């Protein structure tokens, strides 16, 4: 028996079970790819350009306070990480993770010739391209290409959203966007789609076959994800926010037997040109509470050491505040790494030097592609060079 | 061997946005050459320029004489202008969609959509964008040299590619690089030195806030430049002339057009033949299209039914065949966003990559539901991603995905009329032949399970919608 009886009964109750059976069986072939205990990556995108300087705060730096007379966060208000460094007061759970040895902070992450347009810079981060090149596939999509030739469906990488990001689009393989497993199940569960899919036979038209392969993958994945998501209903209380719901979906899948290696989810908008304080606080509170529940759930189920959550934003913001109580588009930024399997913890590298700016902008000290390479190689056990097109020096955090 | 009707539909799908219900039955007997002549004729007139910029925006900007005075605007005024631009760009988007659906100048609008992607430009300024689009529509079928020169001198492009900042003391190479890489020759046909030298030649090219081209002599580098083997005191126009002298430019454009309109797999021999004629004609776009659409090979089996429709082609194609009025036309913008092709917001300077990149699981599911959503059989519950460039962190913050009931009034008689003379027993096959361009067809046994067989008109409606809700319909 390839699957448990409980799952079979659930499927058996569907009207189309007999038609779907062969494809459904196919859905379980991939199971061996991720045996329990294997590593999972969760990418959390801060859309809009999060202000890194008010996230990880140089509490003893005069330049910081001079540049931000109104926006600067007082040493007393920041949650202390070290003598020199504090964290935003809306992130107490991150302070706990820091103390616990489950948080890594990378400072000054960026790329040469930074672009200040949201869409372009996000493109650069998601495709892992140089800023003067255009690549139409994403780094995690190419991970699927490298890892997954012959995989029968796209559940190796899931984005919790209605629309798939470039990051998860490979040349040949694409991840799957699923906002809500039940809804995907319902929308794809149109008998007509299943019927035409079952009746299709590959022929002389490769593009038609490609579309049917996508359809077939979607239908079998929709069933598979939905069933998996119900195997381990979450016992943890999650906040009733968008991110809370999304991380709940992710944890229910991590705790199931699904073959997913990569999850992708976004939070935003961090584009704080105006009234930054309240906007960032609102988003950080949402972040903090959702992560808090997520980590607790993984720990309770003994899976925290198998999960790494990575955050990034398309750019940081300028060092100086603007006249509207906000900050404008900048360059380098910090990244969080959360997980029970980190080799380097706390502040992994030095804070960015505020004495050494480029026309008011931070100079990056780590290229984000080094971070990607490290995660691909050391965490996901993948061929980073093939995926990134070049050998980037590996770091030591995992 | 393809039928005459299939070949005609092929021409209408590729050169235009697909058949209209009312013309569908005429496609049986006419020859491809005749049909192409009709398409040319209906696109012969000069287009009426779009003008959707709101009075406020138009008036404010026209009232300003120079860039300097914009700096006197306070933040709120600038923000208001930007907000108005975002809103007006939505109008321009919908206005153009309507034109694609209803205009008889189909070849021109289709070709304009191609150039809109080729000359990709993402600037949130309704006035500049509208001007650029009108420029493209004016020149879409005429002369590529003129089109290239006008676009290169447009405020939209100069602004998008930072040439306003390209000055003698501080050259900015962005514009020069993209003109070569994306507009004319393509990567690999020039050196980094060529980029540097041509950037010097383009120094001083700029624009004012009324969207007029301005040549600023004080910012221009008057020195000698060596570009693609030629040396002289070149200015921007000289560079464009030299680029147009390169056969590679004709080849690059021809290859792109071939892949867009004929087949994604380039045929080197045909592209050579087409591009040398394009070059000899002095870049006459209409001649190039005539060479393609009146050739025999364009109608070869391998070129039919294998092009993945872009989201705009898909949407416009459905709406041309099923004439409808939407109570909330804005829903079309949500489709564009969810499917990855928002007009005036290309993903980057290289435009939309097209082909398989349109298709992933969620996109395909939505594409297959659109016919049902538009004909009121299904609700729309997809939330597209936010766009920080247009929202500036302010809008959509608390927007929850909600079901959107799309209401449309459909002129079904126009559709059912097409099949007036078709006997009931061949009706399904007939509809399938009109709707699908692929050799692969949907099995009648399956269709029969889902079709409402009561009356002829509902039979036609349901068959049509089911056939449009298939992977096959994504292709043309």
Interface residues (C-beta under 8 A of the other chain):
Chain A: X47 X48 X49 X117 X118 X119 X120 X123 X132 X134 X136 X154 X161 X162 X163 X164 X165 X166 X169 X174 X175 X176 X177 X178 X179 X183 X187 X188 X192 X193 X195 X196 X199 X200 X203 X204 X205 X206 X207 X208 X210 X211 X212 X214 X215 X217 X218 X221 X266 X268 X269 X270 X271 X272 X273 X274 X279 X323 X324
Chain B: X75 X122 X177 X305 X306 X308 X337 X338 X340 X345 X347 X348 X349 X350 X353 X356 X357 X359 X360 X361 X362 X363 X364 X365 X368 X369 X381 X382 X383 X384 X385 X386 X387 X388 X389 X391 X392 X393 X394 X396 X397 X401 X438 X439 X440 X442 X443 X446 X449 X450 X466 X469 X470 X471 X472 X474 X475
